[in-house]
């Protein structure tokens, strides 16, 4: 029975396809398939008409491969999405050691890898795609949280030099848009002198207007507390 290895190098708007059989026999020379419905129908018919068992391999690079893998898998073909690093390091029989970086050369290399790894190929399924997306989103979320924590600590470090402890004045939870009362407060009152340069009465009125403008609840006792603490603080930098 013939073994048909279909190597597909996927890019943004097209895929380059090569089809080989054992011994390096070229069934179909590398050709481009635009990512259009009609062209995919032609590709599926070409693969379906091949004599023997057919396996399709592509690199799971970025997100471009996903619709291609899904389309061919749903058509009933054996599809495998392989880590691009594995393909990059592959040097199978008949694969030149010199590096030729073209879409056609890559599709041939993937087809050679398909033949070499025929029995060990893992069939693609939608759960693999979802799992990959979840892993990517989890990494992105983890990076965002670490970045957010670092930025928060940097902000507090700076504020400790001009308005020590201002970040502890409020314990209100973050709003739906991510804004927080203490951050908004130090955006306006970035230095302790922004508060204590006024009289208590003037600051109370100012704070009430600020709360109204920012849509926060106003508390006279909180205004008095903030003002009292401001009078006691010593900043590292003078407000010019």
N, C-alpha and C positions, 0 to 999 in steps of 0.2 A: 504494500500500500504506500502511495506517495505521501510524503510529509511536505506540506506547504508552509513555509515560514514567512509571515507577512510582518515586515518591520515598518513602523510608521513614525516618522519624525514630525511632531506636531508643533506648529507655530501659531501665531495669532489669527491669521486669516486663511491659512492653508495648511495642508498636511502633505508630506512627501512620502510616497509609498514605494517599497521595494519588496519583491517576492522571490524567495530562493528555495531550492531543494537541496538535500544533502549532496556533498561533493562540490558545493559552490555553484550548482547549476542555476542559471538565471531563468526564472519562469517569466517574470515581467520586469523590465528595466525600470529604474526609479522614475516616477512621474509625480506631478503635483495634482492635488485635489483641493480646489477651493472649498471653503466651508459654506457651501450652498446646498440646498435640499436636492436639487437635480443631480449635482455631482456626487453626492453621497449615495444616491440611489444607484448610480452607475458603478461606484466602487463596491457596493454591496452585491450587485449582480456579478461583477467580475470575480469577487472572492467566492461567491456561492457556486460559480461554474467551474471552480478549480477541482481537479480530480484527486481525491484522497482526503486525508485529514489536514485541517488547516488550523493554525494557531497564530493569533495576532498579538504583537507586543508593541508597546509604546512606553515612553518615559513619563512618569508622573511628575511633570514639571509645571509649577505654577497652577493655574486653573484652566489653561487652554485645552488640556487633554481630556478633561471631564466630559464635555458634551460628545466628543468623538468616541470615547470609551463607552459611554452610555448608549449612544446610537447603535454601535456595532454589537454591543452585548445584548441589547434588546432585540436585535435581529437574529439572535440565536448563535452567534459566533463565539468561539473561545477567545476571550480577550484577557490579556495580562498587562497590568500597569506596573512598571519596574522603577525602582529608585535610580535616578539618572547617574548617580555615582557608580553604581554597579556597571552600567553600560560604559561609562567613561573609562573604567579600569579594565574592561573586558578586552582581551587580546586572543581571540579564538583562532583556530586553524584557518589559514588563508587571509587573516586580517592583517593588513600592512602595519608595521610598527611606526612608520612615519605618520605624523598627524595631519590628516586632511579634514579640514573643518568646513563641510558644506552640507546642506540638507540632504542631498542625494547620498553622499558618503555616510552620513549618520543613519539614514534609513537602511542602507546595506549592512552597516555594523549591527544595527538592532536586529535585522533579519538573521545575521550570523549568530548573534547571541541566542536568538529563539531556537535555532537548530541545536546549538551546543547545550542549552538548558531545557530542552524539550520536556523531559520527564519531571522536572522540578518546578515548572511554571505554576504560579498560583492564579486561579481564575478570578478576574475582577468581578465585584458585585457592588451594588449601590451602598451597602453598609460600609465598604472600604472607603468610598468617597465621603460619606457622612462622618466616618471616624476621622479621616484626614482633615476635614473641615473643622471638626470639633477641636482637634489637637492644635490646629493653626490659630483658631479663635482663643483657645486657652493660653497659648503662648503670647498672643497679642494682649490679652487681658492682664496676664502676669506682668508683662513689660509695662503696661499702662499703670498698674497699681504701684510698681516699684518706682516708676518715674514720678507719679503723683506724690508718693511719700517723700521722695528726695526733694522735690520742689517745695513741699510743705515745710520740711525741715530747714531748707535754705531760707525760706521766707521768715520763719520764726527766728532763725539766727540773725537775720538783718534787723528785724523788729526789736530784738533784745538789745540792740545798740542804740535805738532811738526812742523806743517806747516799751520797755521791759514788761513782760507779762500781759500785754494787751490781748494776746491770743487766748487768754484764760477767762476773759470777762463774760463770755457767753457760752452756754452749752446747748444752744438750739441746734437741732439736727439739720443736715444739709437739705436744701430745697430740691425739688424735682430737676431743676436745671443745673444742679451741682453747686450753686452759690451758698456761701456760709456767712452768718452774721459777723463773726469776728474778722473774716477776710474783708468784707465790705467796710467794716468799721475802720480798720487800719489803712484801707485804701484812701479814706478821707482824713483820718487822724493818724498820719504816719509818724508823727513825733509827739511826745508828751506835751510839748509846749502848745500844740494845737488845741489842747483842752485847758490847761491851767493858765493860759494867757487871758482867758475870759473870767468873769465873775461866775459864781455858782448859778446865779439867776440867768445870766446870759447863756451859759453852757446848757442849762436845762432846756431853755427855749430852743437853742440850736439843736440839741439832741432830739427834741420832740419833732422838729421839722425834718431832721435827718431820717428818723424812723418812719415818718409819714411818706417821705419821698421814696424810701427804699421798701416801703410796705412791711415794716416790722412793727411789732407791738411796742408801745411806749410805756415805760415805767419810770415814774419820778424818783423812786428809791434807787433804781439802777443808775440813773443819771447822777444822783448824789454820791453813790458808791464809786463810780468811775472818776468823778471829780476829786473825791477825797483821796483816792489812791494816786491820782496824777500829781497832787500836791506833795506827796511823799517821795516820789520817784527821782532818781538821778540817772540821766541818760549819758551815754559815752560820748555822743556827738551833740554839739550845740546846733540849734535851729537858727540858721542865718536869715 
